[in-house]
Amino acid sequence: MGRGLLWGAGVLAALFLLAPIVAILPLSFSAGSFLLYPLPGVSLRWYRDFFASDFWLPALWNSLLVGGAASALATALGTPAAFGLWRMRGAARAVALGVVLAPMVVPVIVVAVALLLAFGPVGLVATHAGLIVAHAALGAPFVVVTVLASLEGFDPVQLRAAAACGAGPVRAFLRVCLPQIAPGVAAGAVFAFATSLDEVVVALFIAGPAQRTLPRQMFAGLNDQISLTTAAAAAMLVGLSVLLLLVVAWLQARARRRSHARDALSPRSS
Amino acid sequence: MADPLVRFQGVRKTWRAGGPAAVEALDLDIARGELLTLLGPSGSGKTTTLMMLAGFEAPSAGRILLEGRDIARLAPHRRGIGVVFQSYALFPHMDVAGNVGFPLSVRGVGRADRDARVARALAMVRLEGLAERRPSELSGGQQQRVALARALVFEPPIVLLDEPLGALDKALREEMQLEIRHLHRRLGVTMMYVTHDQAEALTLSDRIAVFEGGRVRQLAAPRMLYERPADAFVAGFVGENNLLRGTIQERDGDECLVRLDCGPLVPAQAADCGGPGEGCVVAVRPERVAVAGVAASDLGGGAWPATLQEAIFLGDHVRLRLAFGDGGEVLAKRPAGAGALPDPGGPAAIAWPEGAAFAFREAAPRV
């Protein structure tokens, strides 16, 4: 009885979360032209339309370019930041962690306005570099969080062992620590990419016509002409996000296997 | 000591300014080629001393010289000292050859030379044929050997071992003790070994420094440490000892007479004690206490009455617990099969040879 209620509540919650997403997917295969069920027929015309369009195609490339570059930048900054935070102790650590994670907590609209004001005078508004830097700032906290989590399973005595072998701090990090936390770093990079991929608020504020990303274009598409190409774009974003989620799940499973191997290695396995 | 390899000079370590010292006024020389053990209970400063030599802790005061050069402020990776950690700290993402070859690859040793030296180091610790295994595929003892090979492969002037056998079971620990001892004798490499296990220290060491409360209480060869402990702490920590409280009655140079709190008046060597009227502790090794099943009066002088309370058979020897005087207790050990035991509760006498008892100042109360 109690179990049945629990299952019922769970299914309802999942429906609530997934139904709107699931509902949009078949529409992208509609042979008709309206956002309406039932479908008059099935076709790939909206996908053909998408890949032939100079409204959508540049936006897709922009999304991939900005997402890739922002993810690389966020990972390059977030990984050393996580390593530093991992070695910090006490109140300073709490403060530093708060600052690093701020972009996750501060409302995006506030970040967007702040970036617009800050980027204006230095000429970063309406440039690819500006959007990449902005998205890297939004993505970096995800890298910090995932890398910190994987560092929890890393034995700090190994850094001492590396030093006793003659390796300086940088080499010890690159050859001993980094290979072991690589799954966490990769998962962080994927999260940062996903963050950029579906980010629309900052893109609305600081992207120029040449930097329009896929979500930004969908937003515009809904305002101007309600075309089912938007549904096709949405379906592709969903597909890409699911793919990224699977990659993260795979990386995490790999990290877990590694940490099991490490537990077996510890002489004081408790 | 002429030209020591390592010299600690007035080294002191406090964890915070004005706080209690983990290591206090440490002056210690390590000779070339010796195996020096730092022995002590946990919190005695022995591991802190090792970590300061390795470079993972900075001394608050004093100098640490390696081959005459002050290294107290040198980064650990520039010291060229080999370290075996208690948890081994092998690199799980590298195979055995990768682990052992790591110090060489860091030093830019070429591939062919490296492979040859790794193979030699693995042969040295009897791990031939396991070069391609991951550490997680090895037993605890094998992981221990890999850690040892990794610390020796770059031929450091000194290797530090921090309780390296603590995680192994008893039989394997004893086997590895002998192996480390043989390795040390064969290679002639200087080693500093930290342990809280006095039997291990006696097995391995050329010299032992007994640590307590951040200070070295005695520095001596194992036999000397056992037979002539310098104070009550060392007497109680190294090997078993009967420690009997008393008051000094007479003192004549190195000899003294002590009235034990439990009654009897016994002679003792005045090792580290005051004059008449002062309190002391008399230490006698259990294996030096002779037990006879007759009344003490039948034995004449030098024997005291006692009552056997318990005899525990331990295979190679028997442990005897005896009531001694008024509320005192003495432990005696004797080889199994060395004559009949006195009846429990019946009359018995105990005696020890001249020079077997030492009188020490009572250990200062621990702060």
Boltz contact constraints between the chains, C-beta under 6 A:
constraints:
  - contact:
      token1: [A, 157]
      token2: [B, 85]
      max_distance: 6.0
  - contact:
      token1: [A, 157]
      token2: [B, 87]
      max_distance: 6.0
  - contact:
      token1: [A, 157]
      token2: [B, 89]
      max_distance: 6.0
  - contact:
      token1: [A, 158]
      token2: [B, 89]
      max_distance: 6.0
  - contact:
      token1: [A, 160]
      token2: [B, 56]
      max_distance: 6.0
  - contact:
      token1: [A, 161]
      token2: [B, 85]
      max_distance: 6.0
  - contact:
      token1: [A, 161]
      token2: [B, 89]
      max_distance: 6.0
  - contact:
      token1: [A, 163]
      token2: [B, 76]
      max_distance: 6.0
  - contact:
      token1: [A, 163]
      token2: [B, 77]
      max_distance: 6.0
  - contact:
      token1: [A, 164]
      token2: [B, 83]
      max_distance: 6.0
  - contact:
      token1: [A, 165]
      token2: [B, 102]
      max_distance: 6.0
  - contact:
      token1: [A, 165]
      token2: [B, 103]
      max_distance: 6.0
  - contact:
      token1: [A, 165]
      token2: [B, 106]
      max_distance: 6.0
  - contact:
      token1: [A, 166]
      token2: [B, 77]
      max_distance: 6.0
  - contact:
      token1: [A, 166]
      token2: [B, 103]
      max_distance: 6.0
  - contact:
      token1: [A, 166]
      token2: [B, 106]
      max_distance: 6.0
  - contact:
      token1: [A, 166]
      token2: [B, 107]
      max_distance: 6.0
  - contact:
      token1: [A, 167]
      token2: [B, 77]
      max_distance: 6.0
  - contact:
      token1: [A, 167]
      token2: [B, 106]
      max_distance: 6.0
  - contact:
      token1: [A, 168]
      token2: [B, 77]
      max_distance: 6.0
  - contact:
      token1: [A, 176]
      token2: [B, 91]
      max_distance: 6.0
  - contact:
      token1: [A, 179]
      token2: [B, 93]
      max_distance: 6.0
  - contact:
      token1: [A, 180]
      token2: [B, 93]
      max_distance: 6.0
  - contact:
      token1: [A, 261]
      token2: [B, 136]
      max_distance: 6.0
  - contact:
      token1: [A, 262]
      token2: [B, 92]
      max_distance: 6.0
  - contact:
      token1: [A, 264]
      token2: [B, 136]
      max_distance: 6.0
  - contact:
      token1: [A, 265]
      token2: [B, 92]
      max_distance: 6.0
  - contact:
      token1: [A, 265]
      token2: [B, 135]
      max_distance: 6.0
  - contact:
      token1: [A, 265]
      token2: [B, 136]
      max_distance: 6.0
  - contact:
      token1: [A, 267]
      token2: [B, 140]
      max_distance: 6.0
  - contact:
      token1: [A, 267]
      token2: [B, 167]
      max_distance: 6.0
  - contact:
      token1: [A, 268]
      token2: [B, 167]
      max_distance: 6.0
